[in-house]
């Protein structure tokens, strides 16, 4: 298969050439093809959400296990009505966070194929804020089911070059809309009551933000722990090992000074390090990938998947990074990095 790569002329996809490209992309979706598209979180790999056979092509292109459900993307919150049994809480969350990096799981309607939901009776709904994503979904004239546009298990792509590295020759089209704004996938919550949700995957909408809208926000044990072997997952991104570089990654838990000293020893032994700019400056050199300024959680979140891919290219004997906290944006970082490391964590004094 020849994959068309189209670079947007304008961020909002309003140039005449962009409109023409979006129409081509929409036609591809209607005939059962696959299109990778930019969002504010990461790039998605889209198929017609109402076409089970097209959805199966997503799983094949990614080599993704069929028991891992997909997220359905729409342009307006009310477009969820034919797809899910919506509730007042859904619209309350939508008013606060949509369009944006939030996915809400609700009871599905019959129109949604089992291929999308991995046979579950619930469906994950998201309304992205990226203008190009919205233009693409509108051109498709159907809800779009989309996981991240990477080979299963690898770091999610935050730019078109990373999509092409994994998907060239496997899909019909890649829409290049530049770098993703947030850099990690959407926050996923499941509605569990009239005013309560269960957080299944952390992202740019933090638990602290959710608690300003919901009376109760519980955090699933799998956010920071391992899913038991064989257990079905209600949300993408909950599998045991995910986002992983090819080089083994170890997370290091300890004080700032002790972790920095440990990194210096590992660099001397041929290892590679992923760290903030201040730590990189203190270490002085070696196989280092920078995440951004120390303490800038948003920058680290934006950089993490690109950093994991860059670190893989260092050809280091092993990779090391500090274990993030579980507060604010760092909860999303901790979640992704634990899975990237296969929960391989060492504690030092």
Phi, psi and omega per residue, in radians:
X1 nan 2.401 3.036
X2 -1.650 2.180 -3.123
X3 -1.668 2.124 3.075
X4 -1.368 2.274 3.039
X5 -1.902 2.047 3.139
X6 -2.043 2.162 3.107
X7 -1.688 2.164 -3.113
X8 -1.092 2.462 3.079
X9 -1.422 -0.506 -3.132
X10 -2.384 2.514 -3.109
X11 -1.013 -0.531 -3.113
X12 -1.572 0.023 3.105
X13 1.034 0.682 -3.108
X14 -1.817 -0.161 3.078
X15 -1.100 2.663 -3.105
X16 -1.009 -0.722 3.128
X17 -1.104 -0.654 3.128
X18 -1.140 -0.753 -3.141
X19 -1.066 -0.708 3.116
X20 -1.122 -0.735 3.122
X21 -1.126 -0.689 3.125
X22 -1.137 -0.652 3.088
X23 -1.116 -0.716 3.072
X24 -1.067 -0.753 3.130
X25 -1.088 -0.727 3.114
X26 -1.092 -0.679 3.099
X27 -1.117 -0.710 3.095
X28 -1.021 -0.799 3.138
X29 -1.074 -0.733 -3.102
X30 -1.163 -0.513 3.141
X31 -1.595 0.156 3.047
X32 1.635 0.222 -3.135
X33 -1.531 -3.081 -3.057
X34 -2.139 2.377 3.128
X35 -2.320 2.236 3.014
X36 -1.552 2.364 -3.033
X37 -2.459 2.654 -3.124
X38 -1.368 2.542 2.927
X39 -2.337 3.072 3.128
X40 -1.265 -0.251 -3.121
X41 -1.693 -1.330 3.017
X42 -2.455 3.058 3.081
X43 -1.283 2.436 3.111
X44 -1.862 2.725 3.063
X45 -1.960 1.830 -2.920
X46 -1.715 2.536 3.008
X47 -2.481 2.838 3.072
X48 -1.064 2.013 -3.061
X49 -1.184 -0.249 -3.122
X50 -1.766 0.108 -3.113
X51 -2.062 1.753 -3.079
X52 -1.026 -0.663 -3.134
X53 -1.158 -0.690 3.100
X54 -1.118 -0.705 3.127
X55 -1.089 -0.672 3.106
X56 -1.081 -0.512 3.099
X57 -1.173 -0.529 3.052
X58 -1.085 -0.839 3.138
X59 -1.060 -0.693 -3.138
X60 -1.177 -0.764 -3.117
X61 -1.096 -0.646 -3.113
X62 -1.536 -0.225 -2.948
X63 0.977 0.823 -3.047
X64 -1.679 2.364 3.083
X65 -1.031 2.418 -3.059
X66 -1.250 -0.158 3.138
X67 -1.608 0.220 -3.115
X68 -1.889 1.838 -3.020
X69 -1.141 2.787 3.135
X70 -1.860 2.838 3.073
X71 -1.736 2.393 3.102
X72 -1.691 2.187 -3.070
X73 -1.787 2.342 3.139
X74 -2.300 2.975 -3.109
X75 -1.692 -0.392 3.122
X76 -2.401 2.538 -3.138
X77 -0.953 -0.625 -3.091
X78 -1.258 -0.188 3.065
X79 -1.254 -0.075 3.045
X80 -1.307 -0.320 -3.013
X81 -0.949 -0.811 3.139
X82 -1.266 -0.231 -3.003
X83 -1.765 -0.514 -3.006
X84 -2.501 2.747 3.020
X85 -1.472 1.564 -3.035
X86 -1.266 2.764 -3.128
X87 -2.235 2.993 3.079
X88 -1.068 -0.620 -3.134
X89 -1.165 -0.628 3.081
X90 -0.998 -0.817 -3.105
X91 -1.252 -0.503 3.047
X92 -1.149 -0.762 3.078
X93 -1.158 -0.695 3.141
X94 -1.094 -0.711 3.127
X95 -1.093 -0.618 -3.104
X96 -1.440 -0.615 -2.913
X97 -2.255 -0.010 -3.137
X98 -2.052 2.482 -0.107
X99 -1.102 2.529 -3.131
X100 2.852 -3.016 -2.977
X101 -1.494 0.859 3.097
X102 -2.200 2.330 3.037
X103 -2.009 2.344 -3.105
X104 -2.084 2.209 3.116
X105 -1.680 2.254 -3.141
X106 -2.455 3.020 3.078
X107 -1.079 2.299 -3.082
X108 -1.525 2.777 2.992
X109 -1.700 2.894 -3.031
X110 -1.071 -0.447 -3.063
X111 -1.129 -0.400 -3.097
X112 -1.447 2.110 -3.107
X113 -1.141 2.630 3.102
X114 -1.089 -0.474 3.123
X115 -1.043 -0.579 3.141
X116 -1.242 -0.709 -2.997
X117 -1.725 0.113 -3.095
X118 0.975 0.592 3.092
X119 1.429 -0.001 3.124
X120 -1.332 2.805 3.121
X121 -1.605 0.226 3.123
X122 -2.144 2.775 3.135
X123 -2.328 2.488 3.126
X124 -1.677 2.205 -3.060
X125 -2.069 2.349 3.099
X126 -2.457 2.520 3.113
X127 -2.125 1.664 -3.043
X128 -1.215 2.717 -3.141
X129 -1.702 -0.289 -3.126
X130 -1.052 2.183 -3.081
X131 -1.044 -0.653 -3.140
X132 -1.185 -0.684 3.091
X133 -1.077 -0.752 -3.118
X134 -1.164 -0.686 3.107
X135 -1.137 -0.684 3.119
X136 -1.131 -0.831 -3.123
X137 -1.102 -0.689 3.113
X138 -1.108 -0.701 3.136
X139 -1.189 -0.535 3.120
X140 -1.209 -0.458 3.131
X141 0.989 0.591 3.086
X142 -2.821 2.671 2.992
X143 -1.023 2.537 -3.078
X144 -2.012 2.090 3.051
X145 -1.489 2.267 -3.056
X146 -2.688 2.156 2.852
X147 -1.582 -3.035 3.039
X148 -1.199 2.611 -2.976
X149 -1.592 0.975 3.139
X150 -2.304 2.867 2.971
X151 -1.108 2.440 -3.049
X152 -0.983 2.290 3.118
X153 1.662 -0.388 -3.139
X154 -1.424 2.891 3.076
X155 -1.023 2.418 3.138
X156 -1.123 2.538 -3.061
X157 -1.469 2.319 3.118
X158 -1.925 0.079 3.025
X159 -2.635 2.837 -3.072
X160 -1.127 -0.514 -3.117
X161 -1.131 -0.592 3.108
X162 -1.298 -0.568 3.032
X163 -1.081 -0.844 -3.104
X164 -1.073 -0.642 -3.133
X165 -1.036 -0.585 -3.099
X166 -1.731 -0.545 -2.904
X167 -2.005 -0.112 -3.117
X168 -1.030 2.255 -3.123
X169 1.517 -0.086 -3.114
X170 -1.922 -0.337 -3.069
X171 -2.295 2.955 -3.042
X172 -1.385 -0.657 -2.961
X173 -2.714 2.531 2.996
X174 -2.148 2.168 3.064
X175 -1.690 2.038 -3.106
X176 -1.590 1.885 3.130
X177 -1.990 0.386 -3.133
X178 1.446 -2.901 -3.098
X179 -1.324 2.526 3.053
X180 -1.201 2.544 -3.059
X181 -1.276 -0.826 -3.049
X182 -1.558 -0.726 3.041
X183 1.600 -0.131 2.964
X184 -2.293 2.787 -3.081
X185 -1.124 2.931 -3.084
X186 -1.107 2.678 2.926
X187 -1.144 2.369 3.103
X188 -2.052 2.215 3.050
X189 -2.217 2.631 3.031
X190 -1.984 2.251 3.110
X191 -1.243 2.177 -3.074
X192 -2.040 -0.133 -3.131
X193 -2.933 -3.044 -3.109
X194 -1.093 -0.547 -3.115
X195 -2.506 0.647 -3.106
X196 -2.463 2.565 3.091
X197 -2.369 2.770 3.025
X198 -1.954 2.123 3.114
X199 -1.390 2.080 -3.110
X200 -1.802 -0.516 3.096
X201 -2.552 2.113 3.141
X202 -1.366 2.689 3.117
X203 -2.780 -2.585 -3.073
X204 -1.247 -0.363 2.956
X205 -1.577 1.846 -2.986
X206 -1.470 2.862 3.055
X207 -0.992 -0.635 3.129
X208 -1.076 -0.699 3.103
X209 -1.180 -0.738 -3.136
X210 -1.092 -0.632 -3.113
X211 -1.208 -0.255 3.038
X212 -1.356 -0.245 -3.102
X213 -1.954 -0.680 -3.077
X214 -1.854 2.516 3.097
X215 -1.165 -0.574 -3.097
X216 -2.400 2.256 3.059
X217 -2.239 1.879 3.067
X218 -1.660 2.626 3.126
X219 -1.940 2.133 -3.120
X220 -1.091 2.439 3.114
X221 -0.955 -0.529 -3.102
X222 -1.224 -0.224 3.101
X223 -1.041 -0.693 -3.130
X224 -2.124 0.199 -3.129
X225 -2.312 -3.126 -3.072
X226 -1.634 2.443 3.016
X227 -1.351 2.256 3.091
X228 -1.012 2.528 -3.127
X229 -0.970 2.257 3.080
X230 1.526 -0.132 -3.131
X231 -1.343 2.387 3.110
X232 -1.306 2.500 -3.103
X233 -1.869 2.408 3.133
X234 -1.475 -0.161 -3.037
X235 -2.488 2.600 2.996
X236 -1.077 2.754 3.043
X237 1.382 0.256 -3.094
X238 -1.889 0.000 -3.113
X239 -1.196 2.860 -3.033
X240 -0.995 -0.920 -3.126
X241 -2.166 2.255 -3.001
X242 -2.690 2.739 3.071
X243 1.101 0.330 -2.891
X244 -1.469 2.369 2.919
X245 -1.255 2.871 3.104
X246 -1.233 -0.604 3.102
X247 -1.304 2.304 -3.141
X248 -0.994 2.324 -3.133
X249 -1.943 2.339 3.063
X250 -2.113 2.327 3.064
X251 -1.666 2.465 -3.043
X252 -2.040 2.153 -3.114
X253 -1.897 2.105 -3.137
X254 3.025 -3.107 3.114
X255 -1.147 2.798 -3.111
X256 -1.003 -0.821 -3.084
X257 -1.162 -0.704 -3.121
X258 -1.206 -0.648 3.122
X259 -1.178 -0.730 3.134
X260 -1.084 -0.731 3.113
X261 -1.117 -0.680 3.103
X262 -1.113 -0.768 3.110
X263 -1.008 -0.738 -3.124
X264 -1.046 -0.706 3.124
X265 -1.169 -0.729 -3.123
X266 -1.180 -0.657 3.072
X267 -1.072 -0.707 3.136
X268 -1.127 -0.427 -3.124
X269 -1.678 0.155 3.093
X270 1.653 0.152 3.104
X271 -1.410 2.976 3.069
X272 -2.068 2.675 -3.045
X273 -2.285 2.407 2.977
X274 -1.925 2.107 -3.023
X275 -2.744 3.006 3.095
X276 -1.295 2.913 -3.052
X277 -1.080 -0.703 -3.105
X278 -1.107 -0.730 3.105
X279 -1.137 -0.740 3.126
X280 -1.049 -0.757 3.128
X281 -1.100 -0.713 -3.130
X282 -1.172 -0.599 -3.130
X283 -1.284 -0.484 2.980
X284 1.538 -0.386 -3.126
X285 2.778 3.060 -3.094
X286 2.040 -2.870 -3.100
X287 -1.465 1.507 -3.014
X288 -2.199 2.387 2.978
X289 -2.032 2.244 -3.064
X290 -1.595 2.455 3.093
X291 -1.692 -0.343 -3.074
X292 2.238 -3.084 -3.086
X293 -0.991 2.512 3.095
X294 -1.038 2.305 3.109
X295 1.501 -0.101 -3.138
X296 -1.588 1.503 -3.041
X297 -1.089 -0.660 -3.134
X298 -1.124 -0.707 3.118
X299 -1.139 -0.714 3.133
X300 -1.139 -0.712 3.102
X301 -1.105 -0.736 3.129
X302 -1.075 -0.598 -3.002
X303 -1.631 -0.282 -2.844
X304 -1.033 -0.788 -3.073
X305 -1.234 -0.697 3.062
X306 -1.108 -0.680 -3.138
X307 -1.109 -0.683 3.126
X308 -1.113 -0.685 3.099
X309 -1.208 -0.732 3.122
X310 -1.115 -0.673 -3.137
X311 -1.135 -0.618 3.108
X312 -1.066 -0.575 -3.108
X313 -1.342 -0.111 3.135
X314 -1.257 -0.315 -3.055
X315 0.980 0.714 3.098
X316 -1.396 2.779 3.102
X317 -1.164 -0.601 3.118
X318 -2.800 2.816 3.139
X319 -2.028 2.570 -3.134
X320 -2.379 2.524 3.064
X321 -2.626 2.708 3.121
X322 -1.352 2.460 3.087
X323 -1.237 2.068 3.120
X324 -1.203 2.897 3.059
X325 -1.305 -3.089 3.138
X326 -1.988 0.525 -3.109
X327 -2.053 2.536 3.042
X328 1.001 -2.469 3.125
X329 -1.088 -0.424 -3.094
X330 -1.178 -0.341 3.056
X331 -1.083 -0.762 3.100
X332 -1.119 -0.725 3.101
X333 -1.070 -0.822 -3.116
X334 -1.065 -0.774 3.133
X335 -1.018 -0.874 -3.100
X336 -1.174 -0.699 -3.061
X337 -1.284 -0.593 3.050
X338 -1.055 -0.743 3.135
X339 -1.261 -0.640 3.091
X340 -1.092 -0.579 -3.134
X341 -1.576 0.007 -3.067
X342 1.064 0.536 -3.134
X343 1.103 0.488 3.082
X344 -1.515 1.723 -3.081
X345 -2.174 2.331 3.019
X346 -2.050 2.488 3.137
X347 -1.883 2.280 3.132
X348 -2.164 2.734 -3.134
X349 -1.589 nan nan
